[in-house]
Amino acid sequence: LALWGRASQPSRERRKSIDISPQRIIVEDTSTSQPDVGPVPSHAQENGDNESTQTIPKVNATDDGADDVPIIHLNNDEEGSRLADMPPPNGFIQKSISPMLASSAGSIFPPTSSPTSLTNTSGSSLMPPPPRPRASPPQFPSESKAQPSLVQHLAPPRLKSNNQLRPPPSAASTLRVPSAPRPSNSTLAPTAVGGKPRNSSRQVTLEPGHSPLDWAMLTSNLNSKLRGAHLPPELITVTPSMLKAHNGRKGRDAWTSYQGKVYNISPYLPFHPGGKGELLRGAGKDSGKLFMEVHPWVNWDGMLGECLVGILVSENDKTNTRSNDLDAMD
Ligand code: HEM
């Protein structure tokens, strides 16, 4: 490879030709008077050998500048090939050409140019070749063993148990029919069987015709009279003592209060997925806390709207307020 450039020294004697084999650089003083710097073949003829040379881009030289141009040749003779197998001394080429590069061709070689970069004989560029593309695609960072912490950050969180993956309840859940019968609905308190906790679901097997869908059909019928047989069509006021008296025993309906409103839950008892016993825990008193502890997602008003008896009032409130007045209070 022969390279031309404009040297900084004006003298013709400083025109140099530099032979570069992969492992050596020979600096020779041609002291030629030719103003134009020819391509490499001219240099090969001057030396009288038949070594192969590279074609290089030609520089349009002028009389006032071409004389100062150094020439760098790449020598590929046998010796060079033999020496190519041997590692060059560390920094050999850079040390050898540094005096010339500093004054002339230094600008075309980056300071960090390595010997291998000088052997690039593309001829079309004086810069070192770009880095070779990798044979394999770059590894994803998570595959790198050098960054275990990064792997942990990128890895999806590990879930401990399928129980935590239970989807949030939806309206459709109220229509779900239990898939497996329960051994008993006398008590739904969790018990340990064989040392293992019982299934978290405490739903019971509903009697035929008492599915959530059946309840929905029943509430849509305006003639169902789900509030109670002996109640006026209007909402009534209910005192705590009245509520307590309707506990579902002795043939009485079971009332319960929720958010200041009193409902007759007796018609819903055989439809309750959690069982009659669970629902009756709120009979004769407020069930808001119990209800919210078990299934806050259940739409109470949507399911028991037709069972609304009246409004819970204080014991001293003797006024038998009718529904219109209660609506105004709401
Ligand atoms: C004293 C009040 C109540 C108690 C103690 C109670 C208790 C229960 C229990 C233990 C379950 C079974 C939960 C499970 O599957 O693990 C359940 C389910 C259910 N209860 Fe209640 N309940 C009460 C009131 C009500 C009321 C007033 C309604 C209707 C407005 C109702 C509607 C339902 C529904 C729809 C389910 C099925 C929930 C589901 O499958 O996600 N419950 N209840």
Residues whose N, C-alpha, C, O or C-beta is under 5 A from the ligand:
A	BS01	HEM	P169 S173 T174 S200 S201 R202 Q203 P273 G274 E278 L279 R281 G282 S287 L290 F291 V294 H295 V298 N299 W300 M303 L304
